[in-house]
């Protein structure tokens, strides 16, 4: 487990292990990598001067360590960006990226929803990493980290060991993801030293849910999805380090410093650079646009209903609202019953978004008492609208606009069906008399 790195390599043995690993394991790794994988050097093993290499490895510029972050993508799983560690040995023309990642397919997405997703530390050429995001028009930013030679060698050794192991680890959005694993590797590497953060962005000082607009700045649909999916556990305040998603990690480390065990302080970052220009675009169609349109149509159609009566247009529009409400309700019901995903033990939205309204309507829509069901729905919806300031999920993704639109249609249907019901009773009494 990544959480066991510190226990497996105790801080008090860090220097000893670093020297051993740097002079034996990493030398062989770098040389074999350059010989077998890149085939870019023509050095024969028998002619290697290990004394010279050991001296080279004590030079600060022999190995470069960087945090690199890919810009957010359009997919839900990539909307927060992606973090990786870049390890370079310029003199040997070795350039790798190490990323905590998983294959993305339908099965993996279902594993994530169920809370069973696994991820592995992958090693790949930096050129391959860049090519992937160039094809997606996503930029890549990097910061070179200010580690000493022993720490760099030690870091490379544990990265290679983990990548070679092929071990699969739990993956989740909140505590064990690409950026948190990068952070744990670096913290394990610096040992008794510690990272001291500068002026922390105040958007990283609240709950997971309060961070949603910051994490998904480029995708309002991702904001909406994660807000709906994550229940009350998402309203915990975990401390800002757990909120350091890829771009925030890069920004906060750019302002941070390293304090050694002797009290000396130095900048964590040597330089910032760009590997790839970001050419991605933001979608014009957003939840705000959709829900505003639904609210507008809800008002217009309701006005016509009171003037000319319930029409086929009203029926189609109400069906659309019911389908959206039911699909979200089925998803939330599945999460509550079957998922082991973090922060999904309870979700207050299930009171509004559930299959129950459809079930009630199906059973009672031909009854003269259907207006009572509409009345019950309206009471619940009005209650939720009034309590928006107290229900965190109602405050994100413009859900309150959709709930208002539903409430207008529910009230309209209540008045129309109640009027029709009373009119029918009155007509029946007159005929019998």
ABEGO torsion letter per residue (X at the ends): XAAAAAAABBAAAAAAAAAAAAAAAAAAAAAAAAAAAAGABABBAAABBAAAAAAAAABAAABBBBBBBBBBBABAAAAAEBBBBBBBBAAAGBBBBBBBBBBBBAAAAAAAAAGABBBBBBBBBAAAAAAAAAAAGBBBBBBBBBBBAAAAAAAAAAAAAAAAAGBBBBBBAAABBAAAAAAAAAAAAAEABBBBBBBBBAAAABBAAAAAAAAAAABAAAAAAAAAABBAAAABBAEAAAABBAAAAAAAAAABBBBBAAGBBBBABABBBBABBBABBBBABBAAAAAAAAAAAAAAAAAAAAAAEBBAAAAAAAAAAAAAAAAAAAAAAAAAAABABBGAABBAAAAABBAAAAAAAAAAAABAAAAAAAAAAAAAAAAAAAAAAABAAAABGGAAAAAAAAAAAAAAAAAAAAAAAAAAAAAAAAAAX
